[in-house]
């Protein structure tokens, strides 16, 4: 296999694949990129057996062929080179040579026979969705995905596709996010997919820009296609918990706060919170919120008071400061609204105004006050 391509084109093709390649694997071939040259089109693919990604770049081909290229070292050397033409040659003994103005670099690849077959959807159901909107849905939900492997369904994002709507949900038991994009051009049967967080992270990183994104699904496989890239993932099996059952419907205590002022105060006060519990106390009254933290073991404490608008019963409620700050990062408006029930029940966090054709809701569980 022989071809010439610019440094920028090669880096643009290889870098997205790095998010799929496993850092540790018993199969050496999986730490490589599968490259196939046909004419002036170079196809690149990577997989960890759960998530696969494929893309193509334009090159100047000299000799068609297939090769396995070691991903980490190829990316490292390409990234360090200036944007110059690079000539890449792979011989029959899997020796790779990269020639450029700066010098020549040689490394070893693997036999393509040892690479697993990439998944192919034979007769999928297909529909299109705005890629920037999907990226927004994913970006709002990934932070609340669970890392508990004993509850595998919660380690993914629930992607629900129904007539006129796409919804993404994630929860780790302490926080829950539900964001819906409305007025979507989909009229098929309702579908629920539990998509691994790794696949959603790859979508978030690479689906930038305007234009359509094509979703294809068949059996236990779901595929996202955008631009010259296609990502296919095996879905997490099982049923996602009934998240609607835990969303309170009658939280009548409404707290409105300046987002920046509240976030900054929580961040400062949390420095003095216990390192294990990360507990901060909100003492809520009609015109102000007092934010307090104390670490008895370290002998530290902090208190700040900020103005608010509050309609409801005065209360003291405790939260994990890290969870509060994570939720606040995903509010895009100047003010944030907390809908509260009691000091021991879940509170809802919402932007003061919803984006057009969107419904964002975040839930955070309180902690028992010391």
Long-range contacts (C-beta under 8 A, 24 or more apart in sequence): 1-35, 1-37, 1-63, 1-64, 1-65, 1-66, 1-67, 1-88, 1-89, 1-90, 2-37, 2-61, 2-62, 2-63, 2-65, 2-87, 2-88, 2-89, 2-90, 3-37, 3-40, 3-42, 3-59, 3-60, 3-61, 3-62, 3-63, 3-87, 3-88, 4-59, 4-60, 4-62, 4-85, 4-86, 4-87, 4-88, 5-42, 5-57, 5-58, 5-59, 5-60, 5-85, 5-86, 5-88, 6-83, 6-84, 6-85, 6-86, 7-78, 7-81, 7-82, 7-83, 7-84, 7-85, 7-86, 7-100, 8-83, 9-57, 9-58, 9-59, 10-57, 10-78, 10-86, 11-75, 11-78, 11-79, 12-57, 13-42, 13-44, 13-55, 13-56, 13-57, 14-44, 14-71, 14-74, 14-75, 14-78, 15-75, 16-53, 16-55, 16-202, 16-205, 16-206, 16-229, 17-44, 17-45, 17-46, 17-53, 17-55, 17-71, 18-46, 18-71, 18-72, 18-75, 19-53, 19-198, 19-201, 19-202, 19-205, 19-206, 20-46, 20-47, 20-48, 20-51, 20-52, 20-53, 20-198, 20-202, 20-231, 21-46, 21-48, 21-71, 21-72, 22-48, 27-114, 27-116, 28-110, 28-114, 29-68, 29-110, 29-114, 29-115, 29-116, 30-116, 31-70, 31-71, 31-72, 32-68, 32-69, 32-70, 32-71, 32-109, 32-110, 32-115, 33-68, 33-69, 33-71, 33-74, 34-66, 34-67, 34-68, 34-112, 34-115, 34-118, 35-66, 35-67, 35-68, 35-69, 35-90, 36-65, 36-66, 37-61, 37-63, 37-64, 37-65, 37-66, 38-64, 39-64, 45-118, 46-71, 47-116, 47-118, 48-198, 49-116, 50-196, 50-198, 50-199, 50-233, 50-234, 51-196, 51-198, 51-199, 51-202, 51-231, 51-232, 51-233, 51-234, 52-118, 52-119, 52-231, 52-232, 52-233, 53-202, 53-229, 53-230, 53-231, 53-232, 54-118, 54-229, 54-230, 54-231, 54-232, 55-228, 55-229, 55-230, 56-228, 57-228, 65-90, 66-112, 67-94, 67-96, 67-109, 67-112, 68-94, 68-109, 68-110, 68-111, 68-112, 68-114, 68-115, 69-96, 69-109, 70-96, 70-107, 70-108, 70-109, 70-110, 73-107, 74-107, 77-105, 118-232, 119-221, 119-232, 119-234, 121-216, 121-217, 121-218, 121-221, 121-223, 121-232, 122-218, 123-218, 124-216, 124-217, 124-218, 124-221, 124-223, 125-188, 125-216, 125-217, 125-218, 126-214, 126-215, 126-216, 127-161, 127-185, 127-186, 127-188, 127-214, 127-215, 128-185, 128-212, 128-213, 128-214, 128-215, 129-166, 129-184, 129-186, 129-212, 129-213, 129-215, 130-210, 130-211, 130-212, 130-213, 131-207, 131-208, 131-209, 131-210, 131-211, 131-212, 131-213, 131-226, 132-207, 132-208, 132-209, 132-210, 133-166, 133-181, 134-166, 134-203, 134-207, 134-213, 134-224, 135-203, 135-204, 135-207, 135-208, 136-179, 136-181, 137-166, 137-167, 137-168, 137-179, 137-181, 138-168, 138-200, 138-203, 138-204, 139-204, 139-330, 140-168, 140-177, 140-179, 140-330, 140-360, 141-168, 141-169, 141-170, 141-177, 141-179, 141-200, 142-170, 142-197, 142-200, 142-201, 142-204, 143-170, 143-175, 143-177, 143-326, 143-329, 143-330, 144-170, 144-171, 144-172, 144-175, 144-176, 144-177, 144-326, 144-362, 145-170, 145-172, 145-197, 146-170, 146-171, 146-172, 146-173, 147-172, 148-172, 152-236, 152-237, 152-238, 153-194, 153-236, 153-238, 153-239, 153-240, 153-241, 154-241, 155-196, 155-197, 155-236, 156-194, 156-195, 156-196, 156-197, 156-200, 156-235, 156-236, 157-194, 157-195, 157-197, 157-200, 158-192, 158-193, 158-194, 158-195, 158-240, 158-243, 159-192, 159-193, 159-194, 159-195, 159-222, 160-190, 160-191, 160-192, 160-193, 161-186, 161-188, 161-190, 161-191, 161-193, 161-215, 162-186, 162-190, 162-191, 163-187, 163-188, 163-190, 169-240, 169-243, 171-241, 171-243, 171-363, 173-365, 174-320, 174-323, 174-364, 174-365, 175-323, 175-326, 175-327, 175-362, 175-363, 175-364, 175-365, 176-243, 176-246, 176-247, 176-362, 176-363, 177-330, 177-360, 177-361, 177-362, 177-363, 178-243, 178-247, 178-359, 178-360, 178-361, 178-362, 178-363, 179-358, 179-359, 179-360, 179-361, 180-358, 180-359, 180-360, 181-357, 181-358, 182-357, 182-358, 182-359, 183-357, 191-217, 192-240, 193-217, 193-222, 193-235, 194-235, 194-236, 194-237, 194-238, 194-240, 195-222, 195-233, 195-235, 195-236, 196-233, 196-234, 196-235, 196-236, 198-233, 199-224, 199-231, 199-233, 202-231, 203-231, 206-231, 246-346, 246-363, 247-346, 247-348, 247-361, 247-363, 248-339, 248-341, 248-345, 248-346, 248-348, 250-341, 251-339, 251-340, 251-341, 251-345, 251-347, 251-348, 252-312, 252-339, 252-341, 253-284, 253-310, 253-311, 253-312, 253-313, 253-315, 253-339, 253-340, 253-341, 254-310, 254-311, 254-312, 254-337, 254-338, 254-339, 254-340, 255-284, 255-289, 255-308, 255-309, 255-310, 255-312, 255-337, 255-338, 255-339, 255-340, 256-308, 256-309, 256-310, 256-335, 256-336, 256-337, 256-338, 256-352, 257-289, 257-306, 257-308, 257-309, 257-335, 257-336, 257-337, 257-338, 258-306, 258-307, 258-334, 258-335, 259-328, 259-331, 259-333, 259-334, 259-335, 259-336, 260-334, 261-306, 262-289, 262-306, 262-328, 262-336, 263-325, 263-328, 265-291, 265-304, 265-306, 266-291, 266-321, 266-324, 266-325, 266-328, 267-321, 267-325, 268-302, 268-304, 269-293, 269-302, 269-303, 269-304, 269-321, 270-321, 270-322, 270-325, 271-302, 272-298, 272-300, 272-301, 272-302, 273-321, 274-298, 277-320, 277-367, 277-370, 278-320, 278-321, 278-322, 279-318, 279-319, 279-320, 279-321, 279-367, 279-369, 279-370, 280-318, 280-319, 280-320, 280-321, 280-324, 281-316, 281-317, 281-318, 281-369, 282-316, 282-317, 282-318, 282-319, 283-316, 284-308, 284-310, 284-312, 284-314, 284-315, 284-316, 284-317, 284-340, 285-310, 285-314, 286-310, 286-314, 293-321, 294-370, 312-340, 315-340, 315-342, 315-343, 316-343, 316-369, 317-343, 317-347, 317-366, 317-369, 318-343, 318-366, 318-367, 318-368, 318-369, 318-370, 319-364, 319-366, 319-367, 320-367, 323-364, 323-365, 324-364, 327-362, 327-364, 330-360, 330-362, 343-369, 344-368
